[in-house]
Amino acid sequence: MSAVNIAVIALLAALAAWAAWRTLRRARRGGGCCGEHEQAEARIAVADRNRAHYPHEVRLRIGGMTCENCARKVENALNSLEGVWARVRVDQGTALVRCKQPPDEQALRRAVGQAGYVVTGIQRKGES
């Protein structure tokens, strides 16, 4: 076997070992867009779950969500707002937001943005 062949084999072995190490490290520490391999953050529960107390409703179209962890982050951001009760559907890319007061669209956009996502559309109840 020539010295060139030995050098190529050694280089390929080193590259394979490095790739395996990176893969194992990522699997142990988590990765992806939002830590899908890490423990999910706790859901922020809304204390008042009486629908009659939430006369205003909007549907937000949200861009950038790819998994249930994404949806949980958006839902928590919205539910942390006073007088807001939100449910997020990652499969539809939407959030149904119920509000006790007329919705402050800028506050909703800001909360979603601070969670790392973007509101691409807002539809008030009764609009098509």
N, CA, C and O atoms as a printed pandas DataFrame, in Angstrom:
     atom_number atom_name residue_name chain_id  residue_number  x_coord  y_coord  z_coord
0              1         N          MET        A               1    0.861   -1.170    0.000
1              2        CA          MET        A               1    0.000    0.000    0.000
2              3         C          MET        A               1    0.912    1.239    0.000
3              4         O          MET        A               1    1.897    1.297    0.737
4              5         N          SER        A               2    0.578    2.195   -0.811
5              6        CA          SER        A               2    1.421    3.382   -0.942
6              7         C          SER        A               2    1.128    4.387    0.181
7              8         O          SER        A               2    0.104    4.305    0.860
8              9         N          ALA        A               3    2.031    5.311    0.351
9             10        CA          ALA        A               3    1.896    6.338    1.385
10            11         C          ALA        A               3    0.691    7.239    1.113
11            12         O          ALA        A               3    0.054    7.712    2.055
12            13         N          VAL        A               4    0.372    7.481   -0.153
13            14        CA          VAL        A               4   -0.780    8.310   -0.518
14            15         C          VAL        A               4   -2.072    7.619   -0.099
15            16         O          VAL        A               4   -2.967    8.260    0.451
16            17         N          ASN        A               5   -2.174    6.321   -0.353
17            18        CA          ASN        A               5   -3.372    5.571    0.034
18            19         C          ASN        A               5   -3.548    5.584    1.551
19            20         O          ASN        A               5   -4.663    5.754    2.046
20            21         N          ILE        A               6   -2.456    5.407    2.285
21            22        CA          ILE        A               6   -2.520    5.420    3.747
22            23         C          ILE        A               6   -2.969    6.798    4.242
23            24         O          ILE        A               6   -3.781    6.888    5.163
24            25         N          ALA        A               7   -2.456    7.855    3.647
25            26        CA          ALA        A               7   -2.832    9.213    4.038
26            27         C          ALA        A               7   -4.309    9.472    3.764
27            28         O          ALA        A               7   -4.989   10.074    4.596
28            29         N          VAL        A               8   -4.817    9.031    2.622
29            30        CA          VAL        A               8   -6.231    9.214    2.274
30            31         C          VAL        A               8   -7.116    8.440    3.238
31            32         O          VAL        A               8   -8.132    8.964    3.696
32            33         N          ILE        A               9   -6.752    7.210    3.551
33            34        CA          ILE        A               9   -7.539    6.394    4.487
34            35         C          ILE        A               9   -7.538    7.034    5.871
35            36         O          ILE        A               9   -8.577    7.073    6.530
36            37         N          ALA        A              10   -6.385    7.538    6.323
37            38        CA          ALA        A              10   -6.297    8.190    7.632
38            39         C          ALA        A              10   -7.156    9.449    7.664
39            40         O          ALA        A              10   -7.824    9.718    8.662
40            41         N          LEU        A              11   -7.144   10.213    6.589
41            42        CA          LEU        A              11   -7.955   11.421    6.506
42            43         C          LEU        A              11   -9.448   11.091    6.546
43            44         O          LEU        A              11  -10.217   11.755    7.241
44            45         N          LEU        A              12   -9.853   10.065    5.799
45            46        CA          LEU        A              12  -11.267    9.660    5.798
46            47         C          LEU        A              12  -11.692    9.133    7.167
47            48         O          LEU        A              12  -12.808    9.404    7.611
48            49         N          ALA        A              13  -10.822    8.388    7.839
49            50        CA          ALA        A              13  -11.136    7.877    9.175
50            51         C          ALA        A              13  -11.283    9.025   10.165
51            52         O          ALA        A              13  -12.185    9.014   11.003
52            53         N          ALA        A              14  -10.407   10.009   10.071
53            54        CA          ALA        A              14  -10.495   11.168   10.966
54            55         C          ALA        A              14  -11.772   11.956   10.712
55            56         O          ALA        A              14  -12.416   12.415   11.656
56            57         N          LEU        A              15  -12.139   12.115    9.460
57            58        CA          LEU        A              15  -13.362   12.827    9.108
58            59         C          LEU        A              15  -14.601   12.085    9.623
59            60         O          LEU        A              15  -15.526   12.713   10.138
60            61         N          ALA        A              16  -14.624   10.774    9.490
61            62        CA          ALA        A              16  -15.742    9.966    9.979
62            63         C          ALA        A              16  -15.838   10.047   11.501
63            64         O          ALA        A              16  -16.937   10.146   12.046
64            65         N          ALA        A              17  -14.704   10.006   12.188
65            66        CA          ALA        A              17  -14.710   10.102   13.652
66            67         C          ALA        A              17  -15.228   11.471   14.093
67            68         O          ALA        A              17  -16.004   11.558   15.045
68            69         N          TRP        A              18  -14.809   12.537   13.412
69            70        CA          TRP        A              18  -15.275   13.870   13.750
70            71         C          TRP        A              18  -16.785   13.990   13.538
71            72         O          TRP        A              18  -17.479   14.561   14.380
72            73         N          ALA        A              19  -17.300   13.463   12.432
73            74        CA          ALA        A              19  -18.738   13.517   12.145
74            75         C          ALA        A              19  -19.531   12.741   13.191
75            76         O          ALA        A              19  -20.586   13.199   13.628
76            77         N          ALA        A              20  -19.043   11.586   13.593
77            78        CA          ALA        A              20  -19.726   10.793   14.620
78            79         C          ALA        A              20  -19.741   11.536   15.952
79            80         O          ALA        A              20  -20.758   11.552   16.647
80            81         N          TRP        A              21  -18.616   12.150   16.306
81            82        CA          TRP        A              21  -18.531   12.906   17.553
82            83         C          TRP        A              21  -19.522   14.066   17.553
83            84         O          TRP        A              21  -20.205   14.285   18.553
84            85         N          ARG        A              22  -19.615   14.811   16.454
85            86        CA          ARG        A              22  -20.552   15.939   16.350
86            87         C          ARG        A              22  -22.000   15.476   16.458
87            88         O          ARG        A              22  -22.815   16.119   17.118
88            89         N          THR        A              23  -22.315   14.367   15.813
89            90        CA          THR        A              23  -23.674   13.834   15.851
90            91         C          THR        A              23  -24.059   13.434   17.270
91            92         O          THR        A              23  -25.150   13.763   17.733
92            93         N          LEU        A              24  -23.176   12.730   17.956
93            94        CA          LEU        A              24  -23.457   12.317   19.335
94            95         C          LEU        A              24  -23.568   13.528   20.266
95            96         O          LEU        A              24  -24.436   13.560   21.139
96            97         N          ARG        A              25  -22.716   14.498   20.089
97            98        CA          ARG        A              25  -22.760   15.701   20.912
98            99         C          ARG        A              25  -24.079   16.444   20.731
99           100         O          ARG        A              25  -24.690   16.888   21.703
100          101         N          ARG        A              26  -24.504   16.572   19.496
101          102        CA          ARG        A              26  -25.768   17.271   19.218
102          103         C          ARG        A              26  -26.954   16.497   19.789
103          104         O          ARG        A              26  -27.889   17.099   20.316
104          105         N          ALA        A              27  -26.925   15.170   19.688
105          106        CA          ALA        A              27  -28.015   14.347   20.215
106          107         C          ALA        A              27  -28.117   14.470   21.733
107          108         O          ALA        A              27  -29.219   14.459   22.282
108          109         N          ARG        A              28  -26.981   14.588   22.414
109          110        CA          ARG        A              28  -26.996   14.704   23.871
110          111         C          ARG        A              28  -27.384   16.093   24.340
111          112         O          ARG        A              28  -28.090   16.229   25.339
112          113         N          ARG        A              29  -26.945   17.113   23.650
113          114        CA          ARG        A              29  -27.158   18.492   24.091
114          115         C          ARG        A              29  -28.395   19.133   23.508
115          116         O          ARG        A              29  -28.815   20.186   23.987
116          117         N          GLY        A              30  -28.979   18.555   22.521
117          118        CA          GLY        A              30  -30.129   19.160   21.861
118          119         C          GLY        A              30  -29.678   19.961   20.674
119          120         O          GLY        A              30  -28.487   20.208   20.484
120          121         N          GLY        A              31  -30.616   20.354   19.895
121          122        CA          GLY        A              31  -30.296   21.127   18.716
122          123         C          GLY        A              31  -31.567   21.449   17.973
123          124         O          GLY        A              31  -32.665   21.351   18.522
124          125         N          GLY        A              32  -31.420   21.820   16.764
125          126        CA          GLY        A              32  -32.577   22.161   15.963
126          127         C          GLY        A              32  -32.991   23.594   16.199
127          128         O          GLY        A              32  -32.254   24.372   16.804
128          129         N          CYS        A              33  -34.155   23.938   15.728
129          130        CA          CYS        A              33  -34.600   25.325   15.740
130          131         C          CYS        A              33  -34.926   25.842   17.126
131          132         O          CYS        A              33  -34.746   27.028   17.405
132          133         N          CYS        A              34  -35.399   24.975   17.989
133          134        CA          CYS        A              34  -35.889   25.487   19.270
134          135         C          CYS        A              34  -35.672   24.508   20.406
135          136         O          CYS        A              34  -36.462   24.471   21.350
136          137         N          GLY        A              35  -34.625   23.722   20.332
137          138        CA          GLY        A              35  -34.313   22.819   21.431
138          139         C          GLY        A              35  -35.228   21.622   21.499
139          140         O          GLY        A              35  -35.652   21.234   22.588
140          141         N          GLU        A              36  -35.544   21.021   20.362
141          142        CA          GLU        A              36  -36.484   19.904   20.393
142          143         C          GLU        A              36  -35.962   18.712   21.164
143          144         O          GLU        A              36  -36.736   17.827   21.528
144          145         N          HIS        A              37  -34.644   18.667   21.426
145          146        CA          HIS        A              37  -34.083   17.563   22.199
146          147         C          HIS        A              37  -33.935   17.924   23.669
147          148         O          HIS        A              37  -33.453   17.114   24.461
148          149         N          GLU        A              38  -34.339   19.119   24.036
149          150        CA          GLU        A              38  -34.260   19.567   25.410
150          151         C          GLU        A              38  -35.640   19.461   26.038
151          152         O          GLU        A              38  -36.648   19.319   25.345
152          153         N          GLN        A              39  -35.666   19.532   27.341
153          154        CA          GLN        A              39  -36.939   19.474   28.045
154          155         C          GLN        A              39  -37.790   20.680   27.655
155          156         O          GLN        A              39  -37.309   21.813   27.653
156          157         N          ALA        A              40  -39.043   20.433   27.329
157          158        CA          ALA        A              40  -39.940   21.520   26.912
158          159         C          ALA        A              40  -40.221   22.434   28.095
159          160         O          ALA        A              40  -40.303   21.992   29.241
160          161         N          GLU        A              41  -40.366   23.713   27.790
161          162        CA          GLU        A              41  -40.687   24.648   28.857
162          163         C          GLU        A              41  -42.103   24.394   29.341
163          164         O          GLU        A              41  -42.952   23.908   28.593
164          165         N          ALA        A              42  -42.348   24.728   30.601
165          166        CA          ALA        A              42  -43.656   24.500   31.200
166          167         C          ALA        A              42  -44.697   25.404   30.544
167          168         O          ALA        A              42  -44.416   26.549   30.192
168          169         N          ARG        A              43  -45.878   24.874   30.393
169          170        CA          ARG        A              43  -46.980   25.633   29.809
170          171         C          ARG        A              43  -47.486   26.665   30.819
171          172         O          ARG        A              43  -47.688   26.348   31.991
172          173         N          ILE        A              44  -47.684   27.879   30.365
173          174        CA          ILE        A              44  -48.275   28.919   31.213
174          175         C          ILE        A              44  -49.787   28.716   31.178
175          176         O          ILE        A              44  -50.429   28.879   30.141
176          177         N          ALA        A              45  -50.330   28.363   32.318
177          178        CA          ALA        A              45  -51.766   28.099   32.406
178          179         C          ALA        A              45  -52.516   29.416   32.629
179          180         O          ALA        A              45  -52.087   30.273   33.401
180          181         N          VAL        A              46  -53.621   29.546   31.947
181          182        CA          VAL        A              46  -54.480   30.717   32.113
182          183         C          VAL        A              46  -55.431   30.423   33.268
183          184         O          VAL        A              46  -56.125   29.407   33.266
184          185         N          ALA        A              47  -55.458   31.308   34.245
185          186        CA          ALA        A              47  -56.268   31.080   35.440
186          187         C          ALA        A              47  -57.764   31.117   35.121
187          188         O          ALA        A              47  -58.522   30.265   35.587
188          189         N          ASP        A              48  -58.184   32.096   34.335
189          190        CA          ASP        A              48  -59.604   32.257   34.003
190          191         C          ASP        A              48  -59.866   31.572   32.667
191          192         O          ASP        A              48  -59.462   32.075   31.618
192          193         N          ARG        A              49  -60.539   30.433   32.702
193          194        CA          ARG        A              49  -60.814   29.680   31.477
194          195         C          ARG        A              49  -62.301   29.708   31.112
195          196         O          ARG        A              49  -62.793   28.814   30.423
196          197         N          ASN        A              50  -62.993   30.712   31.566
197          198        CA          ASN        A              50  -64.401   30.865   31.243
198          199         C          ASN        A              50  -64.498   31.665   29.940
199          200         O          ASN        A              50  -64.176   32.853   29.907
200          201         N          ARG        A              51  -64.942   31.008   28.878
201          202        CA          ARG        A              51  -65.013   31.662   27.565
202          203         C          ARG        A              51  -65.889   32.906   27.570
203          204         O          ARG        A              51  -65.662   33.829   26.788
204          205         N          ALA        A              52  -66.872   32.935   28.433
205          206        CA          ALA        A              52  -67.778   34.098   28.492
206          207         C          ALA        A              52  -67.034   35.367   28.906
207          208         O          ALA        A              52  -67.498   36.470   28.621
208          209         N          HIS        A              53  -65.896   35.228   29.569
209          210        CA          HIS        A              53  -65.122   36.393   29.995
210          211         C          HIS        A              53  -64.219   36.938   28.894
211          212         O          HIS        A              53  -63.549   37.953   29.084
212          213         N          TYR        A              54  -64.201   36.270   27.752
213          214        CA          TYR        A              54  -63.325   36.666   26.642
214          215         C          TYR        A              54  -64.175   36.963   25.401
215          216         O          TYR        A              54  -64.271   36.119   24.510
216          217         N          PRO        A              55  -64.788   38.138   25.329
217          218        CA          PRO        A              55  -65.709   38.430   24.220
218          219         C          PRO        A              55  -65.013   38.741   22.888
219          220         O          PRO        A              55  -65.656   38.718   21.839
220          221         N          HIS        A              56  -63.722   39.027   22.921
221          222        CA          HIS        A              56  -62.997   39.395   21.699
222          223         C          HIS        A              56  -62.122   38.228   21.262
223          224         O          HIS        A              56  -61.504   37.550   22.084
224          225         N          GLU        A              57  -62.081   38.009   19.957
225          226        CA          GLU        A              57  -61.324   36.871   19.435
226          227         C          GLU        A              57  -60.638   37.251   18.132
227          228         O          GLU        A              57  -61.242   37.871   17.257
228          229         N          VAL        A              58  -59.380   36.875   18.013
229          230        CA          VAL        A              58  -58.634   37.061   16.769
230          231         C          VAL        A              58  -57.868   35.772   16.474
231          232         O          VAL        A              58  -57.536   35.003   17.376
232          233         N          ARG        A              59  -57.602   35.564   15.198
233          234        CA          ARG        A              59  -56.777   34.436   14.781
234          235         C          ARG        A              59  -55.509   35.021   14.164
235          236         O          ARG        A              59  -55.564   35.815   13.225
236          237         N          LEU        A              60  -54.374   34.613   14.711
237          238        CA          LEU        A              60  -53.086   35.064   14.204
238          239         C          LEU        A              60  -52.493   33.985   13.315
239          240         O          LEU        A              60  -52.497   32.808   13.675
240          241         N          ARG        A              61  -51.987   34.378   12.167
241          242        CA          ARG        A              61  -51.192   33.467   11.341
242          243         C          ARG        A              61  -49.755   33.735   11.733
243          244         O          ARG        A              61  -49.300   34.879   11.713
244          245         N          ILE        A              62  -49.029   32.664   12.094
245          246        CA          ILE        A              62  -47.688   32.807   12.643
246          247         C          ILE        A              62  -46.683   32.075   11.773
247          248         O          ILE        A              62  -46.863   30.901   11.452
248          249         N          GLY        A              63  -45.627   32.774   11.394
249          250        CA          GLY        A              63  -44.580   32.191   10.572
250          251         C          GLY        A              63  -43.406   31.739   11.415
251          252         O          GLY        A              63  -43.064   32.362   12.420
252          253         N          GLY        A              64  -42.790   30.638   10.987
253          254        CA          GLY        A              64  -41.574   30.161   11.621
254          255         C          GLY        A              64  -41.741   29.005   12.568
255          256         O          GLY        A              64  -40.741   28.440   13.009
256          257         N          MET        A              65  -42.964   28.622   12.905
257          258        CA          MET        A              65  -43.163   27.496   13.818
258          259         C          MET        A              65  -42.984   26.188   13.052
259          260         O          MET        A              65  -43.530   26.013   11.963
260          261         N          THR        A              66  -42.209   25.271   13.639
261          262        CA          THR        A              66  -41.979   23.986   12.981
262          263         C          THR        A              66  -42.301   22.785   13.848
263          264         O          THR        A              66  -42.373   21.666   13.341
264          265         N          CYS        A              67  -42.500   22.991   15.159
265          266        CA          CYS        A              67  -42.741   21.845   16.040
266          267         C          CYS        A              67  -43.588   22.274   17.239
267          268         O          CYS        A              67  -43.935   23.447   17.384
268          269         N          GLU        A              68  -43.909   21.315   18.084
269          270        CA          GLU        A              68  -44.729   21.605   19.267
270          271         C          GLU        A              68  -44.013   22.523   20.252
271          272         O          GLU        A              68  -44.667   23.291   20.959
272          273         N          ASN        A              69  -42.684   22.459   20.314
273          274        CA          ASN        A              69  -41.952   23.383   21.191
274          275         C          ASN        A              69  -42.117   24.816   20.711
275          276         O          ASN        A              69  -42.246   25.736   21.519
276          277         N          CYS        A              70  -42.112   25.006   19.400
277          278        CA          CYS        A              70  -42.356   26.344   18.842
278          279         C          CYS        A              70  -43.738   26.834   19.277
279          280         O          CYS        A              70  -43.892   27.966   19.736
280          281         N          ALA        A              71  -44.731   25.972   19.126
281          282        CA          ALA        A              71  -46.100   26.341   19.488
282          283         C          ALA        A              71  -46.198   26.677   20.966
283          284         O          ALA        A              71  -46.886   27.627   21.340
284          285         N          ARG        A              72  -45.516   25.908   21.815
285          286        CA          ARG        A              72  -45.545   26.164   23.257
286          287         C          ARG        A              72  -44.935   27.521   23.577
287          288         O          ARG        A              72  -45.457   28.246   24.424
288          289         N          LYS        A              73  -43.836   27.877   22.912
289          290        CA          LYS        A              73  -43.208   29.178   23.152
290          291         C          LYS        A              73  -44.150   30.324   22.783
291          292         O          LYS        A              73  -44.277   31.298   23.526
292          293         N          VAL        A              74  -44.807   30.198   21.633
293          294        CA          VAL        A              74  -45.734   31.248   21.189
294          295         C          VAL        A              74  -46.926   31.326   22.132
295          296         O          VAL        A              74  -47.332   32.414   22.538
296          297         N          GLU        A              75  -47.486   30.171   22.480
297          298        CA          GLU        A              75  -48.642   30.139   23.370
298          299         C          GLU        A              75  -48.298   30.750   24.729
299          300         O          GLU        A              75  -49.086   31.524   25.273
300          301         N          ASN        A              76  -47.144   30.417   25.276
301          302        CA          ASN        A              76  -46.729   30.991   26.558
302          303         C          ASN        A              76  -46.546   32.499   26.462
303          304         O          ASN        A              76  -46.929   33.235   27.372
304          305         N          ALA        A              77  -45.961   32.958   25.363
305          306        CA          ALA        A              77  -45.758   34.402   25.188
306          307         C          ALA        A              77  -47.095   35.134   25.168
307          308         O          ALA        A              77  -47.240   36.187   25.789
308          309         N          LEU        A              78  -48.063   34.582   24.463
309          310        CA          LEU        A              78  -49.376   35.225   24.390
310          311         C          LEU        A              78  -50.125   35.117   25.717
311          312         O          LEU        A              78  -50.734   36.089   26.163
312          313         N          ASN        A              79  -50.084   33.947   26.347
313          314        CA          ASN        A              79  -50.807   33.753   27.611
314          315         C          ASN        A              79  -50.204   34.543   28.767
315          316         O          ASN        A              79  -50.852   34.704   29.801
316          317         N          SER        A              80  -48.997   35.032   28.614
317          318        CA          SER        A              80  -48.405   35.851   29.666
318          319         C          SER        A              80  -48.937   37.283   29.636
319          320         O          SER        A              80  -48.716   38.050   30.574
320          321         N          LEU        A              81  -49.636   37.644   28.561
321          322        CA          LEU        A              81  -50.254   38.971   28.470
322          323         C          LEU        A              81  -51.519   39.006   29.327
323          324         O          LEU        A              81  -52.253   38.021   29.401
324          325         N          GLU        A              82  -51.762   40.116   29.954
325          326        CA          GLU        A              82  -52.943   40.287   30.805
326          327         C          GLU        A              82  -54.225   40.198   29.975
327          328         O          GLU        A              82  -54.356   40.867   28.951
328          329         N          GLY        A              83  -55.173   39.361   30.428
329          330        CA          GLY        A              83  -56.478   39.266   29.783
330          331         C          GLY        A              83  -56.469   38.528   28.460
331          332         O          GLY        A              83  -57.360   38.730   27.635
332          333         N          VAL        A              84  -55.471   37.669   28.241
333          334        CA          VAL        A              84  -55.353   36.926   26.982
334          335         C          VAL        A              84  -55.346   35.435   27.263
335          336         O          VAL        A              84  -54.714   34.966   28.210
336          337         N          TRP        A              85  -56.062   34.697   26.420
337          338        CA          TRP        A              85  -56.081   33.233   26.485
338          339         C          TRP        A              85  -55.877   32.741   25.060
339          340         O          TRP        A              85  -56.739   32.933   24.203
340          341         N          ALA        A              86  -54.740   32.109   24.810
341          342        CA          ALA        A              86  -54.393   31.686   23.455
342          343         C          ALA        A              86  -54.196   30.173   23.376
343          344         O          ALA        A              86  -53.762   29.528   24.330
344          345         N          ARG        A              87  -54.526   29.641   22.220
345          346        CA          ARG        A              87  -54.261   28.234   21.887
346          347         C          ARG        A              87  -53.592   28.243   20.527
347          348         O          ARG        A              87  -54.110   28.836   19.581
348          349         N          VAL        A              88  -52.442   27.588   20.420
349          350        CA          VAL        A              88  -51.653   27.608   19.187
350          351         C          VAL        A              88  -51.701   26.235   18.529
351          352         O          VAL        A              88  -51.592   25.207   19.197
352          353         N          ARG        A              89  -51.864   26.235   17.209
353          354        CA          ARG        A              89  -51.873   25.004   16.406
354          355         C          ARG        A              89  -50.697   25.057   15.441
355          356         O          ARG        A              89  -50.732   25.795   14.456
356          357         N          VAL        A              90  -49.662   24.280   15.718
357          358        CA          VAL        A              90  -48.479   24.287   14.854
358          359         C          VAL        A              90  -48.813   23.722   13.479
359          360         O          VAL        A              90  -48.259   24.176   12.477
360          361         N          ASP        A              91  -49.708   22.741   13.413
361          362        CA          ASP        A              91  -50.065   22.129   12.122
362          363         C          ASP        A              91  -50.781   23.113   11.200
363          364         O          ASP        A              91  -50.726   22.969    9.979
364          365         N          GLN        A              92  -51.446   24.101   11.769
365          366        CA          GLN        A              92  -52.133   25.119   10.967
366          367         C          GLN        A              92  -51.341   26.425   10.903
367          368         O          GLN        A              92  -51.638   27.296   10.085
368          369         N          GLY        A              93  -50.332   26.558   11.770
369          370        CA          GLY        A              93  -49.556   27.798   11.820
370          371         C          GLY        A              93  -50.365   28.967   12.324
371          372         O          GLY        A              93  -50.175   30.100   11.881
372          373         N          THR        A              94  -51.286   28.693   13.266
373          374        CA          THR        A              94  -52.174   29.746   13.756
374          375         C          THR        A              94  -52.257   29.745   15.277
375          376         O          THR        A              94  -51.895   28.774   15.943
376          377         N          ALA        A              95  -52.741   30.855   15.800
377          378        CA          ALA        A              95  -53.061   30.982   17.214
378          379         C          ALA        A              95  -54.455   31.580   17.314
379          380         O          ALA        A              95  -54.732   32.621   16.717
380          381         N          LEU        A              96  -55.324   30.932   18.059
381          382        CA          LEU        A              96  -56.639   31.480   18.360
382          383         C          LEU        A              96  -56.474   32.240   19.671
383          384         O          LEU        A              96  -56.154   31.646   20.700
384          385         N          VAL        A              97  -56.692   33.544   19.634
385          386        CA          VAL        A              97  -56.445   34.401   20.788
386          387         C          VAL        A              97  -57.763   35.000   21.245
387          388         O          VAL        A              97  -58.426   35.719   20.497
388          389         N          ARG        A              98  -58.134   34.697   22.475
389          390        CA          ARG        A              98  -59.318   35.293   23.097
390          391         C          ARG        A              98  -58.844   36.380   24.050
391          392         O          ARG        A              98  -57.854   36.211   24.762
392          393         N          CYS        A              99  -59.567   37.507   24.053
393          394        CA          CYS        A              99  -59.162   38.647   24.867
394          395         C          CYS        A              99  -60.344   39.181   25.656
395          396         O          CYS        A              99  -61.482   39.171   25.186
396          397         N          LYS        A             100  -60.056   39.645   26.860
397          398        CA          LYS        A             100  -61.090   40.256   27.689
398          399         C          LYS        A             100  -61.399   41.671   27.224
399          400         O          LYS        A             100  -62.532   42.134   27.350
400          401         N          GLN        A             101  -60.408   42.350   26.694
401          402        CA          GLN        A             101  -60.546   43.706   26.162
402          403         C          GLN        A             101  -60.315   43.647   24.647
403          404         O          GLN        A             101  -59.809   42.642   24.146
404          405         N          PRO        A             102  -60.674   44.693   23.919
405          406        CA          PRO        A             102  -60.358   44.687   22.487
406          407         C          PRO        A             102  -58.860   44.418   22.302
407          408         O          PRO        A             102  -58.031   45.012   22.991
408          409         N          PRO        A             103  -58.519   43.528   21.378
409          410        CA          PRO        A             103  -57.123   43.120   21.252
410          411         C          PRO        A             103  -56.204   44.247   20.798
411          412         O          PRO        A             103  -56.536   45.018   19.898
412          413         N          ASP        A             104  -55.053   44.324   21.435
413          414        CA          ASP        A             104  -53.997   45.261   21.058
414          415         C          ASP        A             104  -53.091   44.500   20.081
415          416         O          ASP        A             104  -52.214   43.742   20.495
416          417         N          GLU        A             105  -53.315   44.713   18.794
417          418        CA          GLU        A             105  -52.594   43.949   17.780
418          419         C          GLU        A             105  -51.090   44.137   17.882
419          420         O          GLU        A             105  -50.333   43.197   17.642
420          421         N          GLN        A             106  -50.646   45.333   18.233
421          422        CA          GLN        A             106  -49.204   45.566   18.362
422          423         C          GLN        A             106  -48.618   44.770   19.531
423          424         O          GLN        A             106  -47.510   44.243   19.427
424          425         N          ALA        A             107  -49.352   44.680   20.636
425          426        CA          ALA        A             107  -48.878   43.905   21.785
426          427         C          ALA        A             107  -48.810   42.422   21.441
427          428         O          ALA        A             107  -47.882   41.726   21.853
428          429         N          LEU        A             108  -49.797   41.940   20.684
429          430        CA          LEU        A             108  -49.779   40.534   20.263
430          431         C          LEU        A             108  -48.589   40.271   19.346
431          432         O          LEU        A             108  -47.877   39.281   19.515
432          433         N          ARG        A             109  -48.375   41.154   18.378
433          434        CA          ARG        A             109  -47.231   41.014   17.466
434          435         C          ARG        A             109  -45.903   41.056   18.236
435          436         O          ARG        A             109  -44.984   40.286   17.955
436          437         N          ARG        A             110  -45.825   41.958   19.200
437          438        CA          ARG        A             110  -44.596   42.097   19.987
438          439         C          ARG        A             110  -44.325   40.827   20.800
439          440         O          ARG        A             110  -43.188   40.359   20.854
440          441         N          ALA        A             111  -45.358   40.268   21.429
441          442        CA          ALA        A             111  -45.189   39.055   22.239
442          443         C          ALA        A             111  -44.717   37.887   21.373
443          444         O          ALA        A             111  -43.809   37.150   21.756
444          445         N          VAL        A             112  -45.338   37.725   20.207
445          446        CA          VAL        A             112  -44.935   36.650   19.297
446          447         C          VAL        A             112  -43.510   36.887   18.805
447          448         O          VAL        A             112  -42.721   35.947   18.707
448          449         N          GLY        A             113  -43.181   38.129   18.498
449          450        CA          GLY        A             113  -41.834   38.467   18.040
450          451         C          GLY        A             113  -40.781   38.196   19.095
451          452         O          GLY        A             113  -39.697   37.707   18.775
452          453         N          GLN        A             114  -41.080   38.507   20.350
453          454        CA          GLN        A             114  -40.130   38.259   21.430
454          455         C          GLN        A             114  -39.927   36.764   21.665
455          456         O          GLN        A             114  -38.896   36.350   22.195
456          457         N          ALA        A             115  -40.908   35.959   21.273
457          458        CA          ALA        A             115  -40.758   34.501   21.373
458          459         C          ALA        A             115  -39.918   33.955   20.223
459          460         O          ALA        A             115  -39.504   32.795   20.249
460          461         N          GLY        A             116  -39.662   34.795   19.204
461          462        CA          GLY        A             116  -38.805   34.380   18.098
462          463         C          GLY        A             116  -39.538   34.060   16.811
463          464         O          GLY        A             116  -38.970   33.438   15.914
464          465         N          TYR        A             117  -40.796   34.476   16.707
465          466        CA          TYR        A             117  -41.608   34.158   15.538
466          467         C          TYR        A             117  -42.233   35.440   15.006
467          468         O          TYR        A             117  -42.030   36.512   15.576
468          469         N          VAL        A             118  -42.977   35.341   13.936
469          470        CA          VAL        A             118  -43.541   36.540   13.324
470          471         C          VAL        A             118  -45.017   36.319   12.998
471          472         O          VAL        A             118  -45.415   35.259   12.516
472          473         N          VAL        A             119  -45.818   37.353   13.277
473          474        CA          VAL        A             119  -47.234   37.338   12.908
474          475         C          VAL        A             119  -47.318   37.767   11.448
475          476         O          VAL        A             119  -46.906   38.872   11.096
476          477         N          THR        A             120  -47.848   36.895   10.605
477          478        CA          THR        A             120  -47.961   37.211    9.181
478          479         C          THR        A             120  -49.360   37.647    8.787
479          480         O          THR        A             120  -49.584   38.097    7.663
480          481         N          GLY        A             121  -50.305   37.516    9.715
481          482        CA          GLY        A             121  -51.662   37.955    9.428
482          483         C          GLY        A             121  -52.528   37.915   10.671
483          484         O          GLY        A             121  -52.311   37.099   11.567
484          485         N          ILE        A             122  -53.510   38.799   10.718
485          486        CA          ILE        A             122  -54.460   38.851   11.828
486          487         C          ILE        A             122  -55.865   38.892   11.250
487          488         O          ILE        A             122  -56.173   39.693   10.367
488          489         N          GLN        A             123  -56.702   38.014   11.767
489          490        CA          GLN        A             123  -58.095   37.962   11.325
490          491         C          GLN        A             123  -58.992   38.087   12.555
491          492         O          GLN        A             123  -58.943   37.257   13.462
492          493         N          ARG        A             124  -59.808   39.133   12.569
493          494        CA          ARG        A             124  -60.748   39.312   13.665
494          495         C          ARG        A             124  -61.950   38.385   13.459
495          496         O          ARG        A             124  -62.275   38.014   12.331
496          497         N          LYS        A             125  -62.596   38.021   14.553
497          498        CA          LYS        A             125  -63.775   37.156   14.488
498          499         C          LYS        A             125  -64.829   37.800   13.621
499          500         O          LYS        A             125  -65.129   38.984   13.773
500          501         N          GLY        A             126  -65.391   37.027   12.713
501          502        CA          GLY        A             126  -66.420   37.527   11.809
502          503         C          GLY        A             126  -65.868   38.002   10.476
503          504         O          GLY        A             126  -66.630   38.195    9.529
504          505         N          GLU        A             127  -64.543   38.198   10.384
505          506        CA          GLU        A             127  -63.945   38.575    9.097
506          507         C          GLU        A             127  -63.638   37.315    8.312
507          508         O          GLU        A             127  -63.434   36.250    8.895
508          509         N          SER        A             128  -63.604   37.429    6.999
509          510        CA          SER        A             128  -63.257   36.260    6.203
510          511         C          SER        A             128  -61.942   36.431    5.499
511          512         O          SER        A             128  -61.503   35.531    4.783
